Amino acid sequence: MEKFLEVIRKESQRALPVNRFTSLGTVTEITGVTCTVEREDLPPLYDVRLNAIDKNFDDCILIYPAIGSEVLCLVVENEPAETAIVKYTQIDKVLITLSGARFEMSSGKFELKNQESNLKEILTEGFDNLKNAVITTPSGPGQFSDINKQKFEDLKNKTTQLFK
């Protein structure tokens, strides 16, 4: 048993402390897909990656921390000059792109579209068309009642409040 404990002690002494690979700080600036992180009693970190992999991808999830957000930065590939954010206390925006489709969530609103369509436009145009629709009846053309038209307008307004 003593030999086992000795091996464990030796191995644990060789292990690098966690704080060598992580750093806490506050986001002060965002530029493109990087940011600046100010740290207490340590120099600031510049060009901190918002994604661990430093490339542009057509399909990805990108999380933008809020300015003033506390973040946990992780050293990439044991290179202290290369860091990426792995935890956030506040998020400003989330952007997901996948096969040409784009989903963005920011400021309490959403955007969902691809190259051909935009969900906000589809819904608002649909409510406008319903409000102005001419309905064919046996006694001639008709329209929705004023109550229905107001409901369509209310739904359109709720759509514009939800989507960017």
Rosetta silent file (secondary structure, phi, psi, omega in degrees, C-alpha in Angstrom):
SEQUENCE: MEKFLEVIRKESQRALPVNRFTSLGTVTEITGVTCTVEREDLPPLYDVRLNAIDKNFDDCILIYPAIGSEVLCLVVENEPAETAIVKYTQIDKVLITLSGARFEMSSGKFELKNQESNLKEILTEGFDNLKNAVITTPSGPGQFSDINKQKFEDLKNKTTQLFK
SCORE:     score description
SCORE:     0.000 S_00000001
   1 L     0.000  -38.978 -179.700    0.000    0.000    0.000 S_00000001
   2 H   -60.747  -40.835  179.291    2.866    2.358    0.824 S_00000001
   3 H   -62.692  -42.383  178.605    4.330    1.909   -2.670 S_00000001
   4 H   -60.126  -47.117  179.023    0.963    2.716   -4.214 S_00000001
   5 H   -62.552  -37.101  178.127    0.661    5.965   -2.199 S_00000001
   6 H   -63.884  -42.373  178.100    4.212    6.931   -3.173 S_00000001
   7 H   -63.992  -43.505  179.145    3.399    6.532   -6.874 S_00000001
   8 H   -61.078  -44.085  178.966    0.217    8.592   -6.455 S_00000001
   9 H   -61.119  -44.650  179.513    2.167   11.388   -4.693 S_00000001
  10 H   -62.198  -45.394 -179.426    4.795   11.463   -7.441 S_00000001
  11 H   -65.533  -39.732 -179.009    2.206   11.572  -10.203 S_00000001
  12 H   -69.251  -28.668  175.984    0.178   14.295   -8.501 S_00000001
  13 H   -70.940  -30.124  178.797    3.294   16.439   -8.145 S_00000001
  14 H   -76.575  -26.312 -178.360    3.892   16.122  -11.893 S_00000001
  15 L   -64.935  141.480  178.945    0.339   17.178  -12.718 S_00000001
  16 L   -84.265  141.560 -179.689   -0.052   20.816  -13.666 S_00000001
  17 L   -65.496  149.716 -177.898   -2.452   22.885  -11.576 S_00000001
  18 H   -60.657  -38.410 -174.909   -5.816   23.682  -13.142 S_00000001
  19 H   -66.935  -12.856  175.402   -5.339   27.446  -12.797 S_00000001
  20 H   -72.112  -24.601 -177.431   -2.397   27.273  -15.205 S_00000001
  21 L  -103.579   -6.772 -179.806   -4.837   26.346  -17.957 S_00000001
  22 E  -130.747  160.178  177.895   -7.736   28.611  -16.993 S_00000001
  23 E  -152.577  137.558  176.441   -8.229   32.257  -16.199 S_00000001
  24 E   -99.181  144.393  177.293  -11.191   34.286  -14.949 S_00000001
  25 E  -168.964 -173.778 -177.517  -11.844   37.796  -16.174 S_00000001
  26 E  -120.571  131.445  179.433  -14.283   40.382  -17.477 S_00000001
  27 E   -71.710  127.014  179.328  -15.017   41.026  -21.155 S_00000001
  28 E  -113.916  -19.601 -178.737  -14.206   44.634  -22.061 S_00000001
  29 E  -158.124  144.529  175.306  -14.312   44.565  -25.861 S_00000001
  30 E  -123.555  130.059  178.652  -15.488   42.304  -28.676 S_00000001
  31 E  -132.502  109.172 -179.663  -13.923   42.443  -32.139 S_00000001
  32 L    62.946 -118.927 -179.082  -15.198   39.981  -34.732 S_00000001
  33 L  -109.220   23.555  175.094  -14.812   36.497  -33.246 S_00000001
  34 E  -133.751  169.073  178.158  -12.392   37.518  -30.474 S_00000001
  35 E  -148.304  170.424  175.087  -12.560   39.649  -27.368 S_00000001
  36 E  -107.631  135.287 -178.930  -10.416   41.334  -24.714 S_00000001
  37 E  -123.038  119.368  175.369  -10.622   40.032  -21.151 S_00000001
  38 E   -86.714  137.922 -178.917   -9.416   42.121  -18.199 S_00000001
  39 E  -123.493  147.764  179.541   -8.177   40.128  -15.207 S_00000001
  40 L   -73.682  126.549  177.748   -7.682   41.142  -11.597 S_00000001
  41 L    61.397   18.250  176.851   -3.983   41.504  -10.698 S_00000001
  42 E  -138.036  157.276  177.251   -2.951   40.016  -14.068 S_00000001
  43 E   -66.285  155.060  179.339   -2.370   41.526  -17.500 S_00000001
  44 E   -66.986  156.734  174.117   -5.340   41.562  -19.876 S_00000001
  45 E  -102.120  125.699  179.261   -5.873   38.798  -22.398 S_00000001
  46 E  -105.415  153.745  177.559   -6.179   40.042  -25.995 S_00000001
  47 E    55.443   41.483  175.750   -7.665   38.178  -28.953 S_00000001
  48 E   -73.264  126.776 -176.708   -9.445   35.635  -26.764 S_00000001
  49 E   -71.555  140.175  172.548  -11.341   33.327  -29.109 S_00000001
  50 L   -80.281  -24.708  172.480  -15.101   33.054  -28.858 S_00000001
  51 L  -119.804  145.441 -177.984  -14.698   29.544  -30.337 S_00000001
  52 L   -64.221  -33.539 -179.168  -11.829   27.245  -29.407 S_00000001
  53 L   -94.793  124.125 -173.290  -11.004   26.538  -33.058 S_00000001
  54 L   -90.042   70.674  177.249   -9.695   29.622  -34.839 S_00000001
  55 L  -148.110  159.327  172.222  -11.283   29.195  -38.276 S_00000001
  56 L   -88.860  128.313  178.982  -14.357   30.392  -40.132 S_00000001
  57 L  -120.569  143.274  174.615  -16.916   27.646  -40.493 S_00000001
  58 L   -71.039  -33.815 -179.129  -20.136   27.665  -42.522 S_00000001
  59 L  -114.407  113.174 -178.890  -21.770   25.485  -39.871 S_00000001
  60 E  -164.620  168.245  169.655  -21.165   26.568  -36.268 S_00000001
  61 E  -116.314  126.897 -179.525  -22.518   27.879  -33.000 S_00000001
  62 E  -125.395  122.970 -179.382  -21.014   31.190  -31.914 S_00000001
  63 E  -109.380  124.453  178.888  -21.743   32.662  -28.484 S_00000001
  64 E  -101.503  117.467  177.479  -21.002   36.350  -27.912 S_00000001
  65 E   -72.023  155.276  175.914  -20.542   37.280  -24.241 S_00000001
  66 L   -75.902  147.033  172.929  -21.976   40.573  -23.010 S_00000001
  67 L   -60.922  132.949 -176.500  -19.542   43.399  -22.331 S_00000001
  68 L    91.820   -7.218  178.890  -18.934   43.270  -18.577 S_00000001
  69 L   -70.107  139.880  171.091  -19.639   39.535  -18.453 S_00000001
  70 E   -82.608  137.284 -176.833  -17.367   37.421  -16.308 S_00000001
  71 E  -133.567  156.496  172.166  -15.855   34.610  -18.349 S_00000001
  72 E  -108.017  121.225 -179.907  -13.692   31.560  -17.878 S_00000001
  73 E  -103.646  143.451 -179.289  -10.916   31.368  -20.454 S_00000001
  74 E  -118.660  135.699  176.620   -9.102   28.159  -21.300 S_00000001
  75 E   -72.485  131.731 -178.042   -5.574   27.909  -22.679 S_00000001
  76 E   -95.205  126.518  176.357   -5.611   26.218  -26.101 S_00000001
  77 L    51.332   42.404  176.934   -2.985   23.526  -26.773 S_00000001
  78 L    57.484   23.651 -179.661   -0.814   24.568  -23.800 S_00000001
  79 E  -110.173  102.285 -174.709   -0.069   27.908  -25.490 S_00000001
  80 E   -56.065  -26.045  178.509   -0.745   30.732  -22.966 S_00000001
  81 E   -77.191  -11.847 -179.776   -1.114   33.305  -25.775 S_00000001
  82 E  -109.515  110.318 -179.355   -3.969   31.222  -27.250 S_00000001
  83 E  -131.029  155.264  177.686   -7.132   31.316  -25.149 S_00000001
  84 E  -139.552  148.528  178.961  -10.813   30.628  -25.718 S_00000001
  85 E   -81.011  133.836  178.716  -13.913   31.348  -23.650 S_00000001
  86 E  -121.304  -15.209  177.882  -15.612   28.268  -22.222 S_00000001
  87 E  -143.850  149.291 -176.155  -18.075   29.749  -19.655 S_00000001
  88 E  -135.708  146.466  170.405  -20.062   32.994  -19.491 S_00000001
  89 L   -93.752  -25.448  177.956  -22.060   34.811  -16.833 S_00000001
  90 L  -142.649  140.045  179.855  -23.960   36.861  -19.440 S_00000001
  91 E  -117.229  133.525  178.330  -24.565   36.276  -23.123 S_00000001
  92 E   -89.925  -40.493 -174.762  -25.279   39.062  -25.602 S_00000001
  93 E  -155.923  145.461  172.782  -25.973   36.983  -28.714 S_00000001
  94 E  -123.871  130.537 -179.183  -26.059   33.389  -29.959 S_00000001
  95 E  -125.378  124.333  177.435  -25.614   32.685  -33.656 S_00000001
  96 E  -120.841  125.774  173.781  -26.180   29.249  -35.184 S_00000001
  97 E  -122.909  136.402 -177.411  -25.533   28.582  -38.868 S_00000001
  98 E  -154.529  118.586  178.088  -26.183   25.192  -40.411 S_00000001
  99 L    50.687   41.631  178.167  -26.428   24.242  -44.096 S_00000001
 100 L    86.904  -10.172  176.711  -27.178   27.815  -45.116 S_00000001
 101 E   -88.262  149.612 -177.969  -29.815   28.360  -42.420 S_00000001
 102 E  -132.080  129.849  174.170  -29.236   31.045  -39.792 S_00000001
 103 E  -124.391  122.371  177.731  -30.682   31.310  -36.291 S_00000001
 104 E  -126.620  137.426  177.357  -29.785   34.342  -34.202 S_00000001
 105 E  -125.710  117.794  177.430  -30.971   35.137  -30.712 S_00000001
 106 E  -159.706  150.978  177.547  -30.208   38.597  -29.284 S_00000001
 107 L    52.259   34.362  177.613  -31.933   41.399  -27.377 S_00000001
 108 L    73.639   13.381  179.271  -34.865   39.123  -26.569 S_00000001
 109 E  -128.735  165.497 -177.847  -35.656   38.537  -30.262 S_00000001
 110 E  -122.239  155.329  169.858  -35.037   35.819  -32.816 S_00000001
 111 E  -134.965  129.767 -178.944  -34.075   35.642  -36.457 S_00000001
 112 E  -138.351  112.605 -177.746  -34.649   32.473  -38.448 S_00000001
 113 E  -157.616  166.125  169.793  -33.908   32.396  -42.157 S_00000001
 114 L  -134.705 -166.320 -176.329  -32.059   30.732  -45.005 S_00000001
 115 L   -64.050  -27.820 -174.909  -31.130   31.877  -48.528 S_00000001
 116 L  -100.126  -27.449 -169.511  -34.735   31.584  -49.741 S_00000001
 117 L  -140.414  154.906  176.327  -36.930   32.440  -46.754 S_00000001
 118 E  -134.177  120.166 -173.411  -37.229   34.545  -43.629 S_00000001
 119 H   -60.832  -38.817  179.111  -39.752   33.385  -41.010 S_00000001
 120 H   -61.672  -45.081  179.949  -40.624   36.924  -39.829 S_00000001
 121 H   -63.845  -41.290  179.408  -41.404   38.027  -43.394 S_00000001
 122 H   -59.795  -47.899 -176.970  -43.500   34.909  -44.044 S_00000001
 123 H   -68.592  -46.829 -177.843  -45.627   35.455  -40.943 S_00000001
 124 H   -65.938  -39.914  176.756  -46.088   39.225  -41.259 S_00000001
 125 H   -65.903  -37.469  178.235  -46.977   38.984  -44.974 S_00000001
 126 H   -62.397  -44.018  178.763  -49.373   36.130  -44.184 S_00000001
 127 H   -67.141  -37.661  176.002  -51.226   38.220  -41.564 S_00000001
 128 H   -62.441  -43.887  179.694  -51.357   41.206  -43.954 S_00000001
 129 H   -63.828  -40.145  177.963  -52.807   38.989  -46.690 S_00000001
 130 H   -64.252  -41.939 -178.357  -55.431   37.571  -44.332 S_00000001
 131 H   -62.085  -34.162 -177.069  -56.412   41.059  -43.175 S_00000001
 132 L  -102.793    8.715 -175.159  -56.931   42.195  -46.785 S_00000001
 133 L   -65.539  144.776  172.270  -58.303   38.910  -48.163 S_00000001
 134 L  -105.385  123.856 -175.875  -61.377   38.865  -50.349 S_00000001
 135 E  -103.212  129.131  178.603  -63.532   35.850  -49.590 S_00000001
 136 E   -82.895  125.536  177.938  -65.763   34.400  -52.301 S_00000001
 137 E  -127.073  164.648  178.186  -69.272   33.691  -51.056 S_00000001
 138 L   -59.788  -26.242 -178.690  -72.499   32.661  -52.869 S_00000001
 139 L   -98.132   11.647  177.698  -73.780   36.213  -52.426 S_00000001
 140 E   118.756 -177.404 -177.765  -70.589   37.866  -53.735 S_00000001
 141 E   -66.249  146.075  177.364  -67.198   38.911  -52.440 S_00000001
 142 E  -139.505  177.757  178.758  -66.746   39.326  -48.702 S_00000001
 143 L  -136.971  168.304  173.767  -64.060   40.051  -46.152 S_00000001
 144 L   -66.929  155.114  178.723  -63.122   38.979  -42.671 S_00000001
 145 L   -68.681  163.166  178.707  -64.936   40.818  -39.900 S_00000001
 146 H   -60.434  -34.336  178.149  -63.275   43.783  -38.174 S_00000001
 147 H   -63.724  -43.871  177.514  -62.747   41.587  -35.107 S_00000001
 148 H   -63.970  -43.351 -179.931  -60.846   39.036  -37.260 S_00000001
 149 H   -60.752  -40.058  178.745  -58.831   41.794  -38.934 S_00000001
 150 H   -66.592  -37.695  177.828  -57.850   43.185  -35.522 S_00000001
 151 H   -63.580  -41.923  177.499  -56.809   39.692  -34.390 S_00000001
 152 H   -62.139  -40.888  178.964  -54.594   39.335  -37.492 S_00000001
 153 H   -65.353  -41.456  177.566  -53.025   42.736  -36.741 S_00000001
 154 H   -61.858  -43.090  178.301  -52.416   41.722  -33.108 S_00000001
 155 H   -65.011  -38.615  176.083  -50.751   38.496  -34.243 S_00000001
 156 H   -62.141  -43.654  178.740  -48.596   40.436  -36.695 S_00000001
 157 H   -63.178  -40.565  177.969  -47.522   42.820  -33.899 S_00000001
 158 H   -65.125  -36.394  177.510  -46.643   39.888  -31.620 S_00000001
 159 H   -62.844  -43.765 -179.373  -44.594   38.407  -34.486 S_00000001
 160 H   -71.102  -23.837  174.742  -42.599   41.628  -34.882 S_00000001
 161 H   -75.414  -26.675 -178.450  -42.023   41.708  -31.119 S_00000001
 162 H   -88.304  -36.335 -175.367  -40.623   38.175  -31.210 S_00000001
 163 E  -107.055  151.123  177.727  -38.517   38.350  -34.371 S_00000001
 164 L   -74.540    0.000    0.000  -35.785   40.759  -35.377 S_00000001
